[in-house]
Amino acid sequence: MAGKATTPDGREVELAEIGQRVVFENDLVRVWEMDLEPGQQHPWHRHENPYLIVGIEGADNRIDPIDGGEPRLVTEVAGGVIFREPGEVHMLTNRGETTYVSRLIELKKA
């Protein structure tokens, strides 16, 4: 696990890794695999480094921040690339009707 966080109601939760499986790693990057079936969630986690998301099979997803803020609805497309800064603890849910498949490229600090 990758640490702990506290929900707004005071519950302490274990944080998951940012992806399901590391498929490549060197001194500069770590590449994670992510596959979510419709309705499946990836548990609470936090990105410590900037990262790229490369869509393999797109889906409609929801990002829920642990602080109780507004969920963000995002559509990720096959072949799309998104850059994100590290930040809040959040959970990812595939709210679509297709399997979501991506590779997350974590940019390590040099």
N, C-alpha and C positions, 0 to 999 in steps of 0.2 A: 504494500500500500504506500501511498505517497503523502502521509500526514493526516491531520484531522482538521475539521472546521465545525463551527457552531451554527445551527439554524436559528431563525428569529425567535422560535419558541424555547430556545435554550438547549436543545438536544445536540449532543456531540456526535458527529458522524465521521467514519473513516473515509478518506478520499481514495478513489481508485486511480490507477494509472491513466494517462491521457488517451490511450488507445488500447486495443485488445491484445496486440502482439507486435513485438519489434521485428521488422523484416530486414532491416539494414541499419548499421551504425558504424560511424567512424569518429574522428576527432571534431568534425565540423557539424554533422547532422545525425539525427536519429529518425528513422522512418517507421511509423506505426501503421498497422492495418486496422481498419474499422469497418465492420459489417453489422448493420442493424436491420432486422426484419421489421415489417410494419407494426407499429405499436411498441416496439422494443426500446428500452432506455439504456443509455450508457450512464452509470452512476456519477454522483458528485465527484468532480475532479477540478484541478487547477493547472493551467499552463504556466510554467515558470519561465519559459523562453518564447520569443516570437516564433510563429509557425506558419506554414502554408498548408492548405487543404486542397488536394487534387481529387476531383470527383471522378470516380470510375463508373458507378451507376448512381445517377442522381435520385433525389427524393425531397419531399417537403419535410423540413425538420423544425423542431422547437427547442430553443435554448432557454432554460429556466435558471435564473441566478438564485443562489442560496439565500441572498439577503431579502428575498420576497419581492424584488422589483418586477416590473412588467416582463413577461416572457417575450422573446424575440422570435418571430416566425421567419424562417429563411428557406429559400429554395436553392438547393445545390444541384447543379447540372453535370451530366457526364462530360468530361473534358474541361470543366471549369476549374479555375485556380483562384483561391481566395487567400489573402494575407491577413493575419490577425496578430495583434500584440498580446502579450501575456496579460493576465488580469484576474477577474473575479472567479470565484468558485461557482460552477454551474453544472447542470445535468443536460444531456442531449436526448431528445426523443424523436424517433422517426414517426411523424404523424401522417405519412403518406400511405399509399397502397402498394408500393414497390420496395424491394430491398435496397437499402442505402449502402453503398460500398465506396470507401475512399481510402486515400493514403494521406497521412498527416506527417509533414516534414518539419520536425522540430529543429530550429536553428540554434546550435549551441553557442555559448559565449566563447569568443576566441581569446 
